[in-house]
Amino acid sequence: MKTSDKGIVALMTHEGVVPAPYLDSVNVLTYGVGHTKAAGAPDPSSLPKGMPSDLDSALEDVFEVFGRDIEKYEAAVDKAITVPVEQHEFDAAVSFHYNTGAIATASWVKTLNSGDRKGAAAQIMNWTKPPEIIPRREDEQTLFATGKYPSGNINVWGVDANSKLTWKVVRTLSPEEALSSIQNGKDTEKEASKPIRDKVKDKVESVKQDIQDKKKPELAEGYLSEHFKASEFTCHHCGTLPDGGMATELIDLLEDLRTHFGKPVTINSGYRCPTHNANIGGAKNSQHLLGTAADVVISGVSPSTVYSWADENNPTGGVGKYNSFTHIDVRSGKARW
């Protein structure tokens, strides 16, 4: 199962968002949306301390890490719970596990697997240390037992250079704003079942075969194509592009993607310098290092739908589906994940 939109919002409301490393209530160094070293790369201790100068870019990095993290927690919950559950029960379990990391050993899960839902709900409250966590646990218990989701906006908190929270809200995200960056993998769009138009397929194949000879229109200053600025692809760490620029084949493919859906394409991550790639836990041979990849989001279109289009129209490159974005690259060799 996948966490629902309401489940993601509830989890983020509890966790909050901190755009730099901070010490949590039990002095564990944490980053972003409750990310710790135990969840995998990046290690918060390796990230820059203190408030970032560019909050928007920093939040993009936070959401990218969160998108990877929540998939790991969902998989662990799926493995631990062996009986069918409702969406709200699954969402409560993911929130619990995201906070405790104990889904595989918690007694309430064993009770649930034995068929005793009422007993499982009661045992969720066995996990109430430190005391500050009690309101969250009560919300998770209520969600599991009744399907009532907590409401509210998501706070982005300030942090100082010593990794201490300032408890100053530097930005407030509505659920809609958060979900525009943190989309789950649930496909709610009918486009996924529609056939790809032949003319779009033909255009992409033409680009791949004749890319060197393709004539492009006069571009406005700072643009790589009609709709994409160079600045959208610069590294979040150093603000540069690769020496050879972004791959023309990638930009053309993204233009085709924009044309197909008739909506702007947001670039979450384009080029990454080696330092930035290491900081966020990117693969050592990442296509982002070469300027041949982009992680994209289209508002109102799920990553699953974007993946389906890219899978069909990028037959010799890479396509990856994540909860909050779709990865597209133009490597020389098909790759899917």
N, C-alpha and C positions, 0 to 999 in steps of 0.2 A: 504493500500500500504506500501511498504518498500522503504527506501532510496536506490538509486542505488549506485554502487561503486563510480562512478564519483561524486555523490552528497555527499557521505561521505568524499571523498578527499577534495572537495571544502569546506565543513564545517570545516574540521580539518585545512585546509590552513588558513582560517580566524581566527579560535580560537587559533591556536598554541597549544603546549603541554607544561605544566609546572609540573614537577614531585613532587611538594610540594605546600602547601598553599601559595597563593599570593593575593595581593590586586589589583583588576582590576582598570580600568580607572575611576570608580565612587566609589572606595574604598569598594567594596564588596569582602569579603574573598572568594576566588575561588580556585579550585584545578583541576589539570589534564587538560581535554579538556573542559574548561568552566563550570565545575561542581560547583554549589553553594548549600548551605543548603536547598534552596527552592526546589531543584530537589530530595531531599531525602537523605538517608544515602549514604556515610558517611558525617558527618558535617565537613567541612574543618578545623574548629577550634579544632577538636579533633585529627588531624593528626600531625605527627612530622614536625617541621619547618626546613627550610634550605635544601640544596641539599643533597640527599640521597647518602650513600657511594656505594650502588650497584644500578646504574642507570638502568640496564637491568631489575632487579626485580621490581624496582619502576615503570617502564613503563608498565610492565605486570599488575600491580595493577591499573594504570591509565586506561588502555584499558578495563579492566574488568568493572570498573565503567562506562566508556563511553558506553560500550555495553548495560548496563542496562538503562542508561539515554536515549539513542537515541530511544529505543523502546517506552518509555513514551511519548516523543515528537511526534513520528510518530502517536501514538494512538490519541493524542490530535488534530493533524492536520486532521487525518481521520474523527474525530468527528465534527470538525469545518467546514470543506469544504463539502458542500452537493451536489456539482455538479461534474460530471466526469472531471478529470484533466489528463494531460499528465505527464509522468515521470519527465520531467524537471520542470514542474510547482510544482509538489509535492515536489521535492528536494529543490526548492527555498523557499517554505513555511516552510519546516522543518528547514532550515538554519535561516530563519527569526524568527521562534518561539524559536529556541534554544538560540538565542541572546536576544530576547525581552520578551518571555513568554506571548505574547499578542495575540496569534492566535485566541482566542475566542472572543476578543473585537475589533480587528483591523477593521477599516472601509473598508480597501481594500478587506478583506475576504467577508464582506457583499456584496460589489459591485460584487465580483466574483460570489458569490452564486446567484446574480440576473441575471447573464448571461453576464455581461459587463467585458470581460477580459482586454480590452484596458484601461478602467477606473481603474480597479484593479491594473494593472501594474503601472499606474501613481501614485496611492495613496500609493504604497509601500514607496515612497520617503517622505511621511509625517512623517516617523520615522527616524529622522536624528540627534538625540541628544544622547550622546555628539557629537561634530563635527567630532571626530576621527572615528565615525562609518560610515560616509558618503560613503567612498569607498566600504565598505562591502555592504551597502544598494544598491549602484549602481550595484554591481555585481549580487545581488539577483534580482534586477529589470530586468537586462539584461537576466539573466538565465530564469526567469519566462516568459519574453516576446519573447525571441528568441531561447532559448535552448542552448545558448553558455555558457559553463562551464569555470570558471576561472582555470588557470593552475599554476603549481608550486609545490615545495616540502613543506613538513611540518617541521617547526622549533620546536625544543625542547629548551625552554628557561631556563636560570639559574635564581635562586631566592635565596635571602639571608635569614638569620635566623630571620629577622624582617618582613618577608613576602613581601619584595620589590623585584620586578623584577630587575635583573642586566642588562637586555637587551643584554646578551651575549648568543649566540647560542652555546649550548653544544653538540648538535647532529642535523643532518638533515636527515629526513626520506623521501625516495622517495615514490610516491604513491603506488608502488608495495610493498615496505617494510611495509607501514602503513596497507595496506589491508591484508597482511599476518597475522596481529594481529587483525585488525578490519574488519572482514568479515561480510557483511550483510547477511540476511537470504534468499536471492534469490538463488534458486536452479538452477545452470547452468550445473550440471553434469548429464549425462545420467544414471549413476549408480543407481539413485533413483528408476528407473523403472525396474531394473534387479532383478530377484529372488535371494534370499540368498541361497548360495550353501548348500546342505544338509549336506555335511561333516563338514562345519563350525558350523551349528546348533548342530549336533551330538557332536562335540568336546566341545562346550560350556556346553551342558547339562551334559556331562560326568564330566566336571570340577566341576559343581555345586553339583553333586551327590557324587563324590569320591575325593573331594578336599584334605581331610586329608591323603589319601593314595597315592596321585599322586607323582610320582618320578620325580625329577627335575634334569637337567644336572648340571655339575660342573659350578659354576658361577665365573666370574672374581671378584676381590676384589671391593667392593663398589656397586655391582649390585644387584638388587632385582630379576631380570630375565634376559633373554638373551639380551634384548634391552633396559631395563630401569634401570637407576642408582638411588640409594637412594636419591642423591642430587637433583634430579628433583622434588621430592615430599616434600622437607623440607619447613617449614614455612618461608614465606618471611620476617617475623618480627624477629623471634628468631633463625631461622636456624636449628630447631630440627624436629624430627618425634615423633609421639605418642609413649607412653611407650611400647605398644605391636607391634609397627611397622605398616606399611601400610598393609591393608587387602590383604592376598594372593589371595583371590577370585577376587579382583579388578585388581590386577596386571595381573592375567591370562586373564581376560576379555580384558584388554588393549592390551595384546599380540595378542589375536585373532583379535582385531580391526586392529592392524598393519598388520597382515597377510592378512586380507581380502582386504585392500586397497593397500597393497604393498608399503606403504610410512611411513616415520617416524611420530610418534605421539608426538606433543609438549604438555607438561603439563603446562598449564597456572597457575593452582592452585591445590595443593595437600592437604597436612595437613595444618591446621590453628590452631595456639594456640588461646585461648579465647581472648587475647588482639587484635591480628591481625583480627580475625573474627569480633569483635566489631568495629574496626577502619574502615573496608571497608563495614560495613552495612550488614554483613552476618546474616542469620537466627539464632536465639538463639539455635535451635536444629539442626544446620547444620551438615550434615554428614562429612564435612571437619574436624570438631572437633574430629572425631573418627578415622580418617585415612581410611575411607571407601568410599571416593569420590575423583574425579578428574575432573577439567574443561580442556577439550582437544581441540586442533586445528590440522587439517591435511592440510598442504599447498596444494592448488588446489582442495580441497574437501569442499563443503559448509557445514555449521552446519546442514542444513536440511538433507543432505545425511547421515552425521554421525548419526544424530538422528534416521533416518529410520533404519539403521543397529542396533543401540543400542536398539531401541524399540523391534526389532525382537529377538535379542540375549540376552537381559537382562530382561526376562519376570517377574522376581520377585524382581527387584530392581528399582532404580529411574533413570529417564532420563529427562533432561530439555534442550530446544533449546533456544539459545540466538543469537543475531545478530553476535557476534564475536567468539563464542565458543559453545561447547556442554558439558553439565554437565552429568556425569555418576557416579552412586553410587550403592553399593551392600547392601543396607538396606534390612531388612527382611519384604518386603511388597511392592507391585507395586505402583509406583508414576510416574505421567507424567505431564509435563507442558511445 
